[in-house]
Amino acid sequence: MTQHEGGRQDGSGQQLGYWRVADGVTVPVPYAEAVAAWRAAAYPLLVEVAGSYRAVITYGELGRAVQDASGIRTRALLQNWIGRVLGGGVVEAHRRGDPPLTSLVVHADDGMVGEGYREVLQVAGLPAAAGEHDREVHAAGSRLACYRKYCASLPAGGGSPALAPRYQDVVSRRRAAAAAERKAPVCPTCSIELPSAGICDTCG
């Protein structure tokens, strides 16, 4: 049986986008069925993540985990289906009265929940975030609500909201760069910080 970048082939040579293997036989799975199975698998996985204070999971990690849990595989790009999986999770959490578990899912490169988080705000009837940082701050509060519901060992006081570690690193670097730009100029001759007048008191 040959495996391809876009999927597998069944016995007739037909390429499959989504499949499961049963008794050694590759069986094609409709896209809608695959998404439904992944949605069902994602919810308990995210509850498990929420059981560890300040834990997050990347989109890629969740994508692999739902395939492992459901037995349904794909070689389709993650971006082509993970949004449907998480979108269903947003609606289900709202229906159950649970905090938005999808706030635990972040991008591997920058630690941000990304544009998909707007669904959480829409379902909750909240206005769109003013900017990406406002969105990430809201997601931090949502994650805290998840930990408070599912984590058995919280810090005293119930913990506090926190940006995802990788995004916090980005924010810290931005603040350090901004602080460096605001640093008062120094005299090019003696390297003493210049007063507000811009004339060195020592060198004149």
C-alpha positions as CSV (number, residue, x, y, z in Angstrom):
1,M,0.0,0.0,0.0
2,T,1.5,3.3,-1.1
3,Q,1.4,6.4,1.1
4,H,1.3,9.9,-0.6
5,E,1.8,13.4,0.6
6,G,-1.8,14.2,0.0
7,G,-3.2,11.0,1.5
8,R,-3.3,7.3,1.1
9,Q,-4.5,5.1,-1.7
10,D,-7.0,2.3,-1.3
11,G,-6.8,-1.0,-3.1
12,S,-8.1,0.6,-6.3
13,G,-5.5,3.2,-6.3
14,Q,-7.9,6.0,-5.3
15,Q,-6.2,8.6,-3.2
16,L,-7.7,9.2,0.2
17,G,-7.8,12.5,2.2
18,Y,-9.1,11.0,5.4
19,W,-8.9,7.4,6.5
20,R,-8.8,4.8,9.3
21,V,-7.1,1.4,9.3
22,A,-9.4,-1.5,10.4
23,D,-8.0,-5.0,10.5
24,G,-5.1,-3.9,8.3
25,V,-7.4,-2.4,5.7
26,T,-7.4,1.3,4.9
27,V,-11.0,2.6,4.9
28,P,-11.8,6.0,3.5
29,V,-13.6,8.4,5.9
30,P,-15.8,11.3,4.8
31,Y,-14.5,14.7,5.8
32,A,-17.6,15.5,7.9
33,E,-17.3,12.2,9.8
34,A,-13.6,12.9,10.4
35,V,-14.2,16.4,11.8
36,A,-17.0,15.1,14.0
37,A,-14.7,12.4,15.4
38,W,-11.9,14.8,16.0
39,R,-14.3,17.3,17.8
40,A,-15.4,14.5,20.1
41,A,-11.8,13.6,20.8
42,A,-10.6,17.2,21.3
43,Y,-12.9,18.0,24.2
44,P,-11.6,15.5,26.8
45,L,-8.0,16.2,25.6
46,L,-8.5,19.9,26.3
47,V,-10.0,19.1,29.7
48,E,-6.9,17.1,30.4
49,V,-4.7,20.1,29.5
50,A,-6.7,22.3,31.8
51,G,-6.0,20.0,34.6
52,S,-2.4,21.4,34.8
53,Y,-2.2,25.0,35.9
54,R,-1.0,27.3,33.1
55,A,-0.6,24.4,30.7
56,V,-1.3,25.1,27.0
57,I,-1.2,22.9,23.9
58,T,-0.2,23.9,20.3
59,Y,-2.4,23.5,17.3
60,G,0.0,20.9,15.9
61,E,0.0,18.9,19.1
62,L,-3.8,18.9,19.3
63,G,-4.0,17.9,15.7
64,R,-1.8,14.8,16.2
65,A,-3.6,14.0,19.5
66,V,-7.1,13.9,18.0
67,Q,-5.9,11.7,15.2
68,D,-4.3,9.3,17.7
69,A,-7.4,9.3,19.9
70,S,-9.9,8.8,17.0
71,G,-7.9,6.5,14.8
72,I,-8.8,8.7,11.8
73,R,-5.8,10.0,9.9
74,T,-5.1,12.7,7.3
75,R,-2.2,14.3,5.5
76,A,-4.3,17.4,4.7
77,L,-2.8,20.6,6.0
78,L,-3.7,21.3,9.6
79,Q,-5.0,24.7,8.7
80,N,-7.6,23.0,6.4
81,W,-9.5,21.3,9.2
82,I,-8.4,22.3,12.7
83,G,-10.5,25.4,12.7
84,R,-13.6,23.3,12.2
85,V,-12.6,21.1,15.0
86,L,-12.0,24.0,17.4
87,G,-15.1,25.9,16.2
88,G,-17.2,23.0,17.3
89,G,-15.5,23.0,20.7
90,V,-16.3,26.7,21.2
91,V,-20.0,26.0,20.6
92,E,-20.0,22.8,22.8
93,A,-18.3,24.6,25.7
94,H,-20.9,27.4,25.5
95,R,-23.7,24.9,25.4
96,R,-22.4,23.1,28.5
97,G,-21.7,26.3,30.4
98,D,-18.0,25.5,30.5
99,P,-15.2,28.0,30.1
100,P,-13.8,28.3,26.6
101,L,-11.3,25.4,26.5
102,T,-10.1,26.4,23.0
103,S,-8.2,29.3,24.7
104,L,-5.7,26.6,25.7
105,V,-4.7,26.1,22.1
106,V,-1.9,28.3,20.8
107,H,0.4,28.6,17.9
108,A,3.8,27.0,18.3
109,D,5.8,29.9,16.8
110,D,4.4,32.8,18.8
111,G,2.3,31.4,21.6
112,M,-0.9,33.2,20.5
113,V,-4.4,31.9,20.2
114,G,-4.7,33.7,16.9
115,E,-7.6,34.9,14.8
116,G,-9.7,31.8,15.5
117,Y,-10.3,33.1,19.0
118,R,-12.8,35.5,17.6
119,E,-15.3,32.7,17.6
120,V,-15.1,32.5,21.4
121,L,-16.0,36.2,21.6
122,Q,-18.8,35.9,19.0
123,V,-20.5,32.9,20.7
124,A,-20.3,34.7,24.1
125,G,-21.9,37.7,22.5
126,L,-18.9,39.9,23.2
127,P,-17.4,42.6,20.9
128,A,-14.3,41.7,18.9
129,A,-11.0,42.4,20.5
130,A,-9.5,45.9,19.8
131,G,-6.2,44.4,18.8
132,E,-4.2,41.2,19.0
133,H,-2.8,41.9,22.4
134,D,-6.3,42.6,23.8
135,R,-7.3,39.3,22.3
136,E,-4.5,37.4,24.0
137,V,-5.2,39.1,27.3
138,H,-8.8,37.9,27.1
139,A,-7.6,34.4,26.2
140,A,-5.4,34.5,29.3
141,G,-8.5,35.2,31.4
142,S,-10.4,32.4,29.7
143,R,-7.5,29.9,30.4
144,L,-7.6,30.9,34.1
145,A,-11.3,30.0,34.1
146,C,-10.4,26.6,32.6
147,Y,-7.8,25.9,35.2
148,R,-10.1,27.0,38.1
149,K,-12.7,24.5,36.9
150,Y,-10.5,21.5,36.0
151,C,-7.2,21.9,37.9
152,A,-7.1,20.3,41.3
153,S,-3.9,22.1,42.5
154,L,-4.2,25.8,42.0
155,P,-2.0,28.4,43.8
156,A,-3.4,30.2,46.8
157,G,-6.1,32.6,45.8
158,G,-7.0,30.6,42.7
159,G,-4.2,31.7,40.5
160,S,-3.9,34.6,38.1
161,P,-4.3,35.1,34.3
162,A,-1.1,34.7,32.3
163,L,-0.1,35.0,28.7
164,A,1.1,31.8,27.1
165,P,4.9,31.5,27.8
166,R,6.0,32.0,24.2
167,Y,3.8,35.0,23.7
168,Q,5.0,36.4,27.1
169,D,8.5,36.2,25.7
170,V,7.5,38.2,22.7
171,V,5.8,40.9,24.8
172,S,8.9,41.1,27.1
173,R,11.2,41.6,24.2
174,R,9.0,44.3,22.8
175,R,8.9,46.1,26.1
176,A,12.6,45.9,26.5
177,A,13.1,47.3,23.0
178,A,10.7,50.1,23.7
179,A,12.5,50.9,26.9
180,A,15.8,51.1,25.1
181,E,14.4,53.5,22.6
182,R,13.1,55.7,25.4
183,K,16.5,55.8,27.2
184,A,17.8,59.3,27.6
185,P,20.6,60.2,25.2
186,V,24.2,60.5,26.5
187,C,27.0,62.9,25.8
188,P,29.1,61.5,22.9
189,T,32.3,62.9,24.6
190,C,32.0,61.8,28.2
191,S,29.0,59.3,28.0
192,I,27.2,61.1,30.8
193,E,23.4,61.2,30.4
194,L,22.3,64.5,28.9
195,P,19.9,66.8,30.8
196,S,16.6,67.7,29.2
197,A,18.2,70.7,27.6
198,G,20.4,68.3,25.6
199,I,23.6,70.1,26.6
200,C,26.2,68.3,28.7
201,D,26.8,70.0,32.0
202,T,30.4,68.6,32.1
203,C,31.5,69.2,28.5
204,G,29.5,72.3,27.8
